[in-house]
Amino acid sequence: MSQLITLFLAVLLTGCIGPIDDHSVQVDLNTQTVERSYALCKSTVDSTPEAMRLSEYFVLGKNRESYYLEKIANESYATDEQISDIRSYHDNLSLCRDKAVESLQTFIASYARLVSDYFSKDDEITAGVVNKKITIGDANRKVTESEYQFSLKEYDLKNVTNQ
């Protein structure tokens, strides 16, 4: 009798789950592949000498959590050496970003736009630091806020896409 009830519940629950959308599964796999490729590319860029020097002051890469409070409280402007490192780091990172957006564009344009907008916001922050319009601490706070806003929008978009 117990096996019959278990079988009945399994059949009943299977009917409640609904069909799996092959397209949304494929989109998820594609975005995961692009995200992994981007993460690998960014990890390589984050391992450069420029990135290692910048990570002492800026919220980025592997050392983003190290001394976070000091980084967001830093009210100094970037030095000429830091600006040179920022330009080099940004040029290298742009290659990763461009490839990711291009790849996303081929199968989910709305997500590609979201990622592109996020990268553009980061570029604005970078320009502010390079042009000494914002301090290092301002940049770190803006980057953190931008990442948070992106994660909220990404979550919403992925939930809408998967419904």
C-alpha positions in Angstrom: 0.0 0.0 0.0 2.9 2.4 0.9 4.5 1.8 -2.6 1.1 2.6 -4.2 0.8 5.9 -2.4 4.4 6.8 -3.3 3.8 6.0 -6.9 0.5 8.0 -6.9 2.3 11.1 -5.3 5.1 10.8 -7.9 2.7 10.8 -10.8 0.6 13.6 -9.2 3.7 15.8 -8.6 5.1 15.2 -12.0 2.0 16.6 -13.5 2.3 19.7 -11.3 5.9 20.5 -12.4 4.9 21.2 -16.0 7.0 20.8 -19.2 10.6 21.9 -19.4 11.2 24.6 -21.9 14.2 23.3 -24.0 14.8 26.9 -25.2 15.2 28.3 -21.7 17.5 25.4 -20.7 19.7 26.1 -23.7 19.8 29.9 -23.0 20.8 29.1 -19.4 23.6 26.8 -20.6 24.7 29.4 -23.1 24.8 32.2 -20.6 26.7 30.0 -18.1 29.2 29.2 -20.8 29.7 32.9 -21.6 29.9 33.7 -17.9 32.6 31.1 -17.3 34.6 32.3 -20.3 34.4 35.8 -19.1 35.4 34.8 -15.6 38.4 33.0 -16.9 39.4 35.9 -19.1 38.9 38.4 -16.2 40.9 36.2 -13.9 43.8 36.3 -16.3 43.6 40.1 -16.5 43.2 40.3 -12.7 46.5 38.4 -12.4 48.6 41.1 -14.3 51.1 43.2 -12.3 48.9 46.3 -13.0 45.8 44.6 -11.5 47.8 43.4 -8.5 49.0 46.9 -7.8 45.5 48.4 -8.3 43.9 45.8 -6.1 45.7 47.3 -3.1 43.5 50.4 -3.4 40.6 49.5 -5.6 37.8 47.0 -5.2 38.6 44.5 -8.0 39.8 41.1 -8.8 41.0 38.5 -6.4 41.7 40.9 -3.6 38.4 42.8 -3.7 37.5 41.8 -0.1 40.9 42.7 1.3 40.7 46.0 3.3 37.3 46.8 1.9 36.5 49.5 4.5 39.8 51.2 3.9 39.2 51.1 0.1 35.8 52.7 0.3 37.0 55.3 2.8 40.1 56.4 0.7 39.5 60.0 -0.2 42.7 60.5 -2.3 42.7 60.8 -6.1 44.5 58.3 -8.3 48.2 58.9 -8.8 49.8 59.1 -12.3 51.2 55.6 -11.8 47.7 54.3 -10.8 46.1 56.0 -13.8 48.6 54.3 -16.1 47.8 51.0 -14.5 44.1 51.7 -14.8 44.4 52.4 -18.5 46.4 49.2 -19.1 44.0 47.1 -16.9 41.0 48.6 -18.6 42.3 47.9 -22.1 43.0 44.3 -21.3 39.6 43.9 -19.6 37.8 45.5 -22.5 38.8 42.5 -24.7 37.1 40.1 -22.2 34.0 42.4 -22.0 33.6 42.8 -25.7 33.8 39.1 -26.4 31.2 38.4 -23.6 28.7 40.9 -24.9 29.2 39.8 -28.5 28.6 36.1 -27.4 25.5 37.0 -25.3 24.1 39.0 -28.2 23.8 35.9 -30.4 21.2 34.2 -28.2 19.7 36.6 -25.6 19.8 40.3 -26.5 18.1 41.5 -23.4 20.8 40.0 -21.2 23.5 41.3 -23.5 22.1 44.8 -23.1 22.0 44.5 -19.3 25.7 43.4 -19.2 26.7 46.1 -21.7 24.9 48.7 -19.6 26.8 47.4 -16.5 30.1 47.6 -18.3 29.3 51.2 -19.5 28.6 52.2 -15.9 31.9 50.8 -14.9 33.6 52.7 -17.8 32.0 55.9 -16.5 33.4 55.3 -13.0 36.8 54.5 -14.5 36.8 57.7 -16.5 35.9 59.7 -13.3 39.0 58.2 -11.6 41.3 58.7 -14.5 40.1 62.3 -14.9 40.4 62.9 -11.2 36.8 63.8 -10.9 36.1 61.2 -8.2 38.3 59.8 -5.4 39.4 56.2 -5.1 36.9 55.8 -2.3 34.1 57.3 -4.4 35.0 54.9 -7.2 35.0 51.9 -4.9 31.6 52.8 -3.5 30.1 53.4 -6.9 31.5 50.1 -8.2 30.0 48.2 -5.3 26.6 49.9 -5.8 26.7 49.2 -9.5 27.5 45.5 -8.9 24.6 45.3 -6.5 22.2 47.0 -8.9 23.4 44.7 -11.7 22.8 41.6 -9.6 19.2 42.7 -8.8 18.5 43.4 -12.5 20.2 40.1 -13.6 18.1 38.2 -11.1 14.9 39.8 -12.3 15.8 39.2 -16.0 16.7 35.6 -15.5 13.5 34.9 -13.6 11.4 36.5 -16.3 13.3 34.7 -19.0 12.9 31.3 -17.3 9.1 31.6 -16.8 
